[in-house]
Amino acid sequence: MKVQDVFDKAIRLMDEQNESTGVTVTADTKEYLVRTPDILDSILARVSLSVGSPYVRVAAATDEIQLDDAVTSGVLPYYLASALIAIEAQDSVLAAYFSKAGDAALAVIGARLSKAEPEPVEDVYGGLEYGEFARW
């Protein structure tokens, strides 16, 4: 998923898209798009650590985000919407709502992505394999 895709989702969450066409880059949202790569880059540093993925920088709307699609689609748009609203609209209540929604999604998705891997169990008894017992 690209930075532009996360931007599109965030704009739709904020209900800032063009009402008749659904286009996300309009005269009103163009400034949001300019700020998005830098804001998203700072968000990625934190989120990638939370899900155990390496942090890969983004610098443009066309850059690919190197995270699981569940994170890029289900977490990043909420955090981006929160940051954009806090900066532009200065609506702290709505910004907090999107931030909390991002936190909740990250907790669920992060837990599922970081499931424990099975490890072999050491046989500490020895000699009792396959029902072979000594008779008296």
N, C-alpha and C positions, 0 to 999 in steps of 0.2 A: 504494500500500500504506500502511496506517495504522500508527501506533505500536503499537497493540494486536496487529496481525498479526505484527510483529517480536517482540514480547513472547511471543506464543504459540509461535513457532518456537524462541525461546531457551529457554523453559521445557521444551519437548519435547526439545531437545538436552541439557538438564540432567537429563532424566528426572524432573521434578518434577510432572508432570501427574497428575490423579486416575487411578489405574490401572484403575478399572472404567468410568468415563465418558469419560475423555480430556480433561475440562475443565481448563483451565490456571489459572483464577482460583479458588483454594481458600483455606482458612484459612491454609495454610502458605505460599502464594505471594502473598497479598494485599499484603504489605509490598514484595515485589519490584515489583509493578505500580505502587505509589505512587512508588517511586524511579526507575522506568524512563524517564519523559519527560526528567528532568534528566540522567540518565546517557547516554541516547541522544542528547540534544542536544549534549553534549560530544563524543561519538563522531562525530556528523554533521559537526561543524566540520572535523575531520581528514579524514574519508573523502570529503567533497564536494570538497575541494581536490585529493585524490589522483586523482579521476576527472574533474576539470575542470568540475564543475558548481557553480553558485552555492550558497552555504550559506543554507539556509532553516531558521529555528528551529522547534522543536516544543516544546509546553508541556503537552500532554494526550494521553491514550491515544487519543483520537478524531482527533487531528491527522493529516493526510495528509503523508507524507514525499515531498518533491519530488526524488527521485532515480530513476534507471533501476531497473526491477524486478529486474534481475539483481543489483544492489548491495543493494537492500533485502532481497531474499530470500536471497541467497547470501553476503553479507558481514556485514551488521549483526547478525543473530542470534548469530553467533559472538562478536563483540566484546561484545555485551550479556551473553551467557552468561558470558563471561570476567569482566566487571566484577561481575556479581551474585554469582558464586561467590567472587570475591576478597573482596567485602565481607561477605557473609553466612556462607558456609561456611568462609571463610579457608583454602581448599584451593588453595595456590599451584601445585601440579602440574597440576591440572585447569584452573585459570584460565590457565596458560601454554599448555596444549594448545589451548584454544579461541581464545586470542589468536593463536597461530601458524597455526591453521586459517583464521582471519579474514585474517591477513596474506597467506597463500598464495592465498586466493580473491580478495582485492583485487588482488594482482599480476596474476593472469590476467584478471580481468574489467576492471580498469583499463586494461590494455594493449589489450584488444579495443575498449574504448569510445573510446580516444584514438588511433585509427588516423589516419595522415596523410591529408590531403585532397590530391587531385591538383591540380597547378598547370600552367598552360600553359607550354610550353617556348619560349623566345625563339629565333627563327631568326637565328643569327649568320652564316650563309653568304650568304644573299641571292642571288637570281638563279638558283638551281639547283633551283627548285621543279619538280616534276612531270616530271623528266627532260629539261628544256629546256637543251641545251648548245649553245654556239656551235661552228660548224664552221670549220675552217681552210681 
